[in-house]
Amino acid sequence: MTGSLGPVPIAADVVILGGGLVGMTLAIGLAREGIASVVVDNSDPGTQTAEGFDGRASAISTASWNLYTNLAMAAELEPRGCPIAAIAVTDAMKPGRIDFRPDEGEGSLGRMFANRDLRLVMYQTAARESLITYLPRANVVQRHRDAHGVVITLDTGTVINGRLLVAAEGRRSPTRDEAGFTPARWSYHHRAVIAGLIHERSHDNVAWEIFYPAGPFALLPLLDDDAGRHRSALVWTVAENDAAGVLALPDAAFLAEVSQRMGGMFGALTLASPRSSWPLDFHHTAKVAEQRLVLVGDAAHGMHPIAGQGLNLGLRDVAALVEVLGDGMRKGLDPGDAQLLTRYERWRALDSIMVAGATDVLTRLFGISGRLPSAARRIGMAGVQRSPLLKRFFMDEARGMRGKLPALLQG
């Protein structure tokens, strides 16, 4: 509604810039705590949920599944996800691999979802929440924070007033950069080539992480399609200089290269989605809060997808921030109160740097070429394979079930 004075300002407790899988899930969690938010996103939800928009998929850990369950999203998500019964880790398909399998009665090691399905359920859930105001296809032209609150101005002239600003815009967050945060960052000079695969033989719900010196090659199990065809998501890491060539290969040549790298174990392959690619880099911001501003998800920490932990780490940010703000507002505190933001920052500091650091070490360790490094890695992997305690440790890490967990991540 507009008049002679321009658009009517919008007001909420929290203004979230970025309506992706982390930002919108945060809004849903806040709404369950009775906290109103405005979500500003420059993308089009219709495009984001279109068939074939991209072939990306995400492994949802046990802790993240608990979050979706506690936010009443699991019932709609469950039929769309493929349980991960095991994770196989191998150095170039040579002997000495690790097989991670849960003990009897423990369920799966997580669930694989096409990102499109996660978005569909997320948007549907958010649409039912009266405390969420969603502004898609919107661009921010000005951000202002002071001791009294937050004011965001859009290119339409709309003004949004809030008490806390959350940057959930992803790796290239303009809000983070404008605020002067200085993340540690470097490029791996790699790109992840993404594609959906249809294959002759079943994946048996096994996620494969095959390490080559040029980068990891991951095969992530998806549900069979409506025609009963077996499907997986491919994440193939290639050198930056090779990416254009890989993307330009004719389909038959591309699939022949993929089949060779997986040892032909899935039989005949066809493409289920167009190929796309994404640059791979690392960044980590130790400081994730200042005056009336916090960072969540990839705005705070971006890492190599080698262990599939990027989205899960962002969802752990969500659960911690929802708990901190919910507790504080029940005590009558302003959501932008400095002590609340400090509590969030301290809570997330160790977990985020440990996960980001571990993925960086793995990327570098498996990137060392040569017979001796390969033999050393396989000896170490064989040792892990024979040690139930070490396997349990790594599986708990993958599930996200170690450390002090926010209530939303608990079963």
N, C-alpha and C positions, 0 to 999 in steps of 0.2 A: 504494500500500500504506500503510495507516495502522495505528497502534497506540495505546497509552495515551498516548504522548508526542506524538501528532499526526503529520501527514504527514512522510515522510522527506525531508530537504533534497535539493535537486538542485544539482550542482556542474558548472561548465564554465569554460573559459578566458574566454569572452566572453558577456555577456548582451545580447541585442538586443531592444529594446522597439520593436515594430512589425514585422509580418510581411508588408508589402506588397511591391511590385515591387522596391524598393531593399533593404529589410531582409532579405528572404528570399534575394535574390541574394547579398547579403553573406555570409549563413550558408553558402551553397553554395561561394562562393569561399574562405572560411576553411577549410571542410572539405577542399577540395582541397590546402590547405597543411598539413593535419594538425592544425588548430585546432578544438577542440570549442566549440560554442555552444548556447545556449538561446534560442529565439525565442519571445517572449511577444506575443500579438496578441489584441485584444479582439473581432475580427471572426470570422465563421463562414465557413470556406473553401467550404462548400457554397453559401452565398448569393453569395459573391464570384464563383463560377464558374457560376452559374445562367444559363441562356439568358435574355437580356433584362434582366439585372441592371442594366446601364447601357450606353449606346451609346458609351462613350469608346474612343478608339483612340490609339495612340502611334506616332510616327515613330521608328524605331530607326536611328540613324546608323551609318556604317561602323565607327567605333570601338566602339560598343556591340555591333554584330554580331560584331566580333572577340572581345569579352568573352564573349558567349554561345557562340561557337565554342570558345573556350579552356576554357569550363566544361562542354563536352560537351552543350550544350542546343540547338545549331543544327540538328542533324539532325531533331529533333522539331518545332522551330519552323518550319523552312523551308517545308513545304507549307502552312502557315497564313498566311504573310505575302505581301503584294503588293509587288513591287519598285517603287520610285519611279524612273521613267525620266527624268523632268524635273520641274522646279518652275517654275510660272508666277507671277510677281508683277505685279500690276496695280493702278493707282489707279482704282477704281470702273469697271473695264472700259473705260477710255478708252485711246486710243493712247499708246504709250510704255512698254510693259511690258518686263519682264526675263524671259528664258527661260534657266534654268540646265539645261544638259545635260552629262553627263560625256563626256569624249573617248572615242573608240573604244577598246575593250579595258579600260576602267576599271570596267565594271559599272554598277550603279545608284547613285543618290544616297541610298540607304537603303531601308528596308522598312517598310511600314505593317502594324500588327497591331491587331486588336481586343484591348483590355486583358484580356478574358476568356481569350483564347488564350494570352497571355503568362502569366497566372496558372495556367492548367491545366498547362502544361509546367513552370513553376517549382515548383509543388507536387509534381508527379510526380518531378522531379529531386531535390528535397529529401528526399522519402520514401525514396530509395535511399541516402541518406547516413547512416551510423551515427553520425557525429559531430554530427548536428543533432538536438536535442530541440525539438520544436514543441509549443507550448501555446496552442491557439486558444481563443477565447471566454473569455479570462482577463483579469482586471482587476488592475492594480497598486494597492496601497493604501499602500505605503511603499517608499522608496528610501533606501539608506544607502551612503555612500562614505567611506572614510578611507584612510590610508596603507597599510593592509594588504589592502584588497579592497573588494568590492561585495556588498551584501546587498539582495535584492529580496523583498518579501513580497506575495503575492497575496491576493485576497479569500477564497480557499478555505483560507487558512492555510499554503499551500505557501511554503517559503522557498527562494530560489535564491542560491547563492554563486558569485561570479565574481571575475575580476581586472580586467575592463574592462567598462564599461557603454556601449552604443551607443544613442543616441536616433535612431530611424528612424520616428517616429510621424507624420510629416507636418507640415503647416503649423501646426497647433495643438498642437504637441508640449508636453505637460505636463512632461516631464522637462527640456526646455530652459528653460521658464518657471520651474520650481521651482529650477533651478540659478542663476537670476539673470542669464542671458544677456539682453542688451537689443538685439534686432535693430532696424535702421532699417526702418520699415514705413509704408506708406500704401495707401489703397484707391484703385482706379481708378473706383469707383462704377459698375462694369460687371458683368454676368454673362455667362458663356459658356453659350449654349443648345446642347445636344448632342442629336444625333439620327442615326440610321442611315437612309440613303436607298437606295432602289432606283430605277434610272433607265433610260430607254429606250436611250440611246446609251452607248457605251463611254467610260470616262474615259481610255483609252489610257495608263494608268499615270502620269498627270500629276497632281501635287498643285498645287492652286490656292490662292493667298493673295491675296484681293481686299480692298483697303483702302477703307473708307468712313469719313467723319468720325466716325460713331457707333461705329466699331470694326471690326476685321478680320473677314472672312467667309472661312472656310477650308473647302475641299472636299478631303478626303484619300482617295486611292484604296484600296479594299479588293478582295480577291479576289471573283470572281463566286460566288454561292451555289450550292448543290447543284443548283438548277434552272436554272443558267446565267444568272441575272439579274445585271445589272451593279449594283455596290454602291459607295457612298462613305460616309464619316463626315463629318458636318457639325459645324463649330464656329463658331457665329454669335455674335459679341459684340454685346450690346445694352446700353443704359443701364439701370442698376439699376431706375429708375422704370418702364421699359417691359417688364421681364422677365415680370412676372405676366401682362400682356396678351398677350405673344407666346406664352407657354405655354398660355394659355386659348383661343387661336384654334382654331376647328374645323380638322380636318386639311386639308381642301381649301383653306381660306384661308391656313393656315400654308405649305402647299406652293406656293401661288401667289406668296406673298411671297419664298420661297426661290428659285423659278424666276426671278422678276424680277431678283433680285440677282445671279444667275449668267448673266443674258442668255439664258436658255432653252437653253443649249448642250447640256444632257444630255437634252433632250426631256421626255417625260412622267415625273412623279415619283410615287412612293408612299413611305410611311414603313416602314422596316424595324425600328424599335425605338421604344419610348416616348420622348417628349421629357423631358429633365432639364436642370437648370441648376446652375451653380457660380459662387460669387462670385469676382471677380478682384481680387487685391491683390499688393503687392510687399513682400517682406521679405528682408533680408540680414543675416546675423550674421558680422561680421568675425572674431570669436573663436569657434572651433568645438571647442575642447578645453580642459579643465581637469582637476583631479585625477580620474584614472580614468574620464573621461567624454569621448566625442566625439560630434559631431552629423554625420549624413549626410542627403543628399537634402533634401526639403522642410523638414525640421526646421531646416536651416541656411540654405536659400535658396529662396524661392518667388517665381515671376515670372509675367508674363503669358504665355499660351501662343502668342503671336504668331509665334514662330519654331520652336515645337515642341521646345524644348531642355530642358524641365524634367526629364523622366525621364533623358535622356541625361547631363545634368549630375550627377544623383544616381548614375548608374552609373559615372561617372568618379570620384566619391567612393569608391565600392565598390572599384574597381580599385586606387586609390592606397592605401586603408587595408589591403587584403589584402596588397599588396606590402610596406608598411611593417611590418605585424605579422609577416608571414612571415619577412622578413629579420631582424627583431629577435629572434624566438623561436628561429631557427636559431643565433643568437649567444648564446643563453641568457638573453635579457632577458625580464623580465616584460611581458606585453602591455599593462599599464597604466603602463609606464615613461614618465616625463615626456618624455624625449628622443624617444621614438617618436611620442608624440602631438604634440609640437612639429613634428617633421618632416612629419607628415600635415597639420597646420594650414598650414604654410608652403607646402607643395606645392599645396594646393588654393586658397590665397588669391587669387592673381591670376586664375586661370581663372574661378573662380566670380563674382568681382566684374565681370570683363570681360563675361561672358555676360549676367549679370543687368542690368548697366548698358546694354548694347546693346539688349536687349529693351525696357527702359524708354524709351530714346531713340526707338526705332522707334514704340512705342505713342503717344508724345506727338507725334512728327513727323507721322504720318499722321492724327492726330486733329485737326489744325488745319483748319478748314473754310474755304471760300472759293475763288474761281477762281484767284487768284494763287498761293496756296500749292500748289494742285493742279497748276498749270502748272509751278511750280518743281520739285515732286517728280518730275513726268513727264520734265522735261528731265534731271534727275539720273539717273533710271532709264535713260533712253535712252543717257546717257553710259556707264553701267555695261554696258549691253547691247553697246556697241561696243568695250569694253575687255576683251580676253581675260585680262589680268593681274588686273583687279579681279574678274572673274567667277570666276577660279581661286581668288582669296583667299576670296571669300564661300563658294564650294563647299567648300573645305577646312575652313572654320570650321563649316559645316553638318555635314560628315562627322565632325567632332571629331578631325581628324587633324593639328592644329597644336600646337606646344609639346612639352614633355617628357612623353611618354606612359608610363604604367605598362605593364609587360610584357603584362598581360591585354588591353590595348586594341590591341596590335600584331598584325598579321596573321601 
